[in-house]
């Protein structure tokens, strides 16, 4: 069986090998992560993953990104007059992940453990399970992403301690306080925001690019769909570059045209400028951390380790803010994009008995987004 991190921006699938070790499975293109992107036109072929994401810049009206943000909502996505539910579209991603893995491994597995943000409510969790069922999969369990991350780090095998899992992905954020040790992994509290993530950083930077370009060129592009999608791509790339460098060049040739012909977009942004733009969003995550600690009834000083999960934790301001808040350096030993999927695979191993002697006490939210503690469980669907 597989462990799947169905992400807002990217998704990852893992399995427990015969030696009992978890392994990320590459997709058909050889990538360890698969963009959660969908392209379809005239209800004919559905293109999923990297090839779909590449089409976004030139054909955004037929490309769907960040569908996870709509999970559990009573909304439809209309493409060429055909309506799709978020569950139907998410099912396309899940089916693609499993089909690629089966082909890669030469097997035919359809049992899965799927992760969700700890702050997903009942509707969102049920929608995720339904997406798996639409994809023709047997969803054995829905597991919280921070809990999966804790399993992946192997913290359940160490001496008793309290940890904080800070999970900032592309579209969602949550934080959990866990007690681990002596083969027990117990969640004390969780908090978060299902509409906060790296996508918001991209959106903020995109607006800055548009405002500067329109001010300097006098050319209006905020009403041009293709131009906006190309800017969004450039913003995401610049954000990634600013995680490694102190500045980034944003260059988009022929972004539009005026009476004199084609117009290029060329800008430079400093990391300090970007950090100022997103500082409020990062601070929102810190407030969630404070709430989780308060709900756990545990002193901040008693938290011995902070785990960073999700691709957006590569942002230097995020790392700096967490380190300043806790007064200690976070743990970044595992790939933040893959750690949740690996944890889901470990949970699948717990279910099928290939991994023994681990008790997982997770949390499940009520319909009002408040959380309640569960008894220790061995593979029961939350």
Steps between C-alpha positions, in 0.01 A plus 500: 500500500605859443532816707395811309553864588228666292638852502370836385804568283670161473413141587728210599449123524705258710507132592659275760756277329555136585778603736251705703638836388282773344580616147369781280393369159586700189231589249510427126713809438753387758398762755468427870225761533202547267343845458134494605405650165227391259447598137198406293336636188160410353472224764736282299837414648598587858867590533632477856821619661801677350362502145178660623686764699700595191176580317388749764705790367339492155158346570395579858127463426546126448749446782405439863744569784459484879177298487569381856392841628145423384474152654183468702349815351174485309658649191543389141779577254367577152719427199351520148150509652562175686494507880733295719499464877827541696473132590481394134805706410698383803413143400681560171817590691472200733440259211800639313722457807396139557514403131852640465611320817345170392667522161833592658489208744326249273218440749129579530434657841189707566504530880616840625550717805443867412615796708307820569580817695433453869262794485279347227143469626266203453375616161851542367612160630195327361554674166859371494382147570234535231764614251689179568187294447420679173854412391421134564720481808439341839576773752610318812557809707516877492793617711601850608803642319693608814449158655627335182803729511577396857487134398733569207760662723501183706430693815269228624809288566681744730478588866184685608496863392267773376536631147340761278428423134475819293344411163482775238409372157385664182142561606459402864670547834473312824702442810481216749647439842581131549632280778717219367709221640489135604329413169213741565416806292224708659365832375432747780361789295477640152423835338520644153349668198384306195529813282857603581814382323762560237229577244431817699867598475474455122183708486654785700809504281288479183303807605826688566628409153177614335489826693863588422467407133179697447642801684825505305369403155157657505366177348205327669545123534293417810205411272701267273456135601805358325725783621385443859571126480850565363563748781383245755752249364776761509407593857524138616841463335622826653380388844704181468805693382472735797531201732852453365605853399463852633338624180322370193441625147147468366505497120198423283549574129201623301272512803260716297501761229409866451471727202876474446512119501606231748578602858742309724486478879833535679521553875740435785394421855706474818437233759443772760221647285333162463526430871334830581212406268434162660585584861133530601420155361799345677394667824156339460669162516682599819168597658370151415807352667425702814140374498607139465745531788235662718247227418755228578553633855873450440763767557685621194829433677404133538479449123829330416487491121331684213447319172456699178269341244377623162685666215418852618716448810799552268418871512776659713260733683294201610806322639624817669160573658468150643854504633447839667169389654634177650858610555634187331583379151225291335564148373533490119661158460241362258369638172201716602319410177523125561482452875117487523467233230770293669307524826182390324685196367615419853138522615407255223769270638344527845164403351623195310724385783835542328586766761420400856493640851402856415188651654360807330265729694386762251239775503192540285311829468135558566283684250580833668877444441570439868700186572443211735742233615467142372586182676804315371415336169650240272387579149137602556375764258456837672 
